[in-house]
C-alpha cells in the first residue's frame, strides 16, 4: 500500500501535462494540435470562465487538493504550462 501512495507522489510535470491536455481535449472537444501550452485557453477561445471552473474541479478530484477561488487567476490558470506548474506545486 505504501508503494501506491509513493507512486502518486512522483508524477512528473510531463505526466501532469498529458493528463491535463487529455482532459481538455475530451471535455471541450478540442484537437490536441489546437492547444498551445504557453497561450491562454480563454484568450484562444478553447474555454470560457465556466471552463476554468470545470478544470479546477477536475484538478481537485484528480490531484487531491482544493483549488481556492483566489488561486484561479492568470498566474495559475493563464496557460497549460501555468496550470501544470500550479498542480505540480500543490499536488499531494
C-alpha positions in Angstrom: 0.0 0.0 0.0 2.9 2.4 0.7 4.1 1.8 -2.8 0.8 3.0 -4.3 0.9 6.2 -2.2 4.5 6.8 -3.1 3.9 6.3 -6.9 1.4 9.1 -6.9 3.9 11.5 -5.4 6.4 11.0 -8.2 4.2 12.1 -11.1 6.2 14.3 -13.4 5.3 17.6 -14.9 5.2 15.9 -18.3 2.7 13.4 -17.0 0.6 16.2 -15.4 0.7 18.0 -18.8 -0.5 14.9 -20.6 -3.3 14.2 -18.1 -4.5 17.9 -18.3 -4.3 18.1 -22.1 -6.2 14.8 -22.4 -8.9 16.1 -20.1 -9.2 19.4 -22.0 -9.4 17.7 -25.4 -12.1 15.3 -24.3 -14.1 17.8 -22.1 -14.1 20.7 -24.5 -13.9 18.7 -27.8 -10.6 20.2 -28.9 -7.9 18.7 -31.1 -4.5 18.4 -29.4 -3.0 20.4 -32.3 -5.2 23.4 -31.4 -3.7 23.6 -27.9 -0.7 25.8 -27.3 0.8 25.2 -23.9 2.1 28.7 -23.4 -1.2 30.5 -24.5 -4.3 31.3 -22.5 -7.1 28.8 -23.0 -9.6 31.6 -22.6 -7.8 34.1 -25.0 -7.6 31.4 -27.6 -11.3 30.6 -27.3 -10.9 27.0 -26.1 -12.7 27.6 -22.8 -14.7 30.3 -21.1 -15.0 31.2 -17.4 -17.1 28.1 -16.8 -14.4 26.0 -18.4 -12.0 27.3 -15.8 -14.3 26.1 -13.1 -14.5 22.7 -14.8 -10.7 22.4 -15.0 -10.4 23.4 -11.3 -12.9 20.7 -10.3 -11.0 18.2 -12.4 -7.7 19.2 -10.7 -9.3 18.8 -7.3 -10.5 15.3 -8.0 -7.5 14.1 -10.0 -4.7 15.6 -7.9 -6.4 15.6 -4.5 -6.2 19.2 -3.4 -8.6 22.1 -3.1 -8.3 25.0 -5.6 -9.3 28.2 -3.8 -11.2 30.9 -5.7 -8.4 33.4 -5.3 -6.0 30.9 -6.9 -8.0 30.9 -10.1 -6.1 33.7 -11.7 -3.8 34.2 -14.7 -0.7 33.4 -12.7 -2.0 29.9 -12.0 -4.5 29.3 -14.9 -3.1 31.6 -17.6 -1.9 28.7 -19.8 -1.5 25.0 -19.8 2.1 25.5 -18.6 0.9 27.7 -15.7 -1.7 25.1 -14.7 0.9 22.3 -14.8 3.2 24.4 -12.6 0.3 25.1 -10.2 -0.7 21.5 -10.0 2.9 20.4 -9.5 3.4 22.8 -6.7 0.1 21.9 -4.9 -0.4 18.2 -5.6 -0.5 15.7 -2.7 
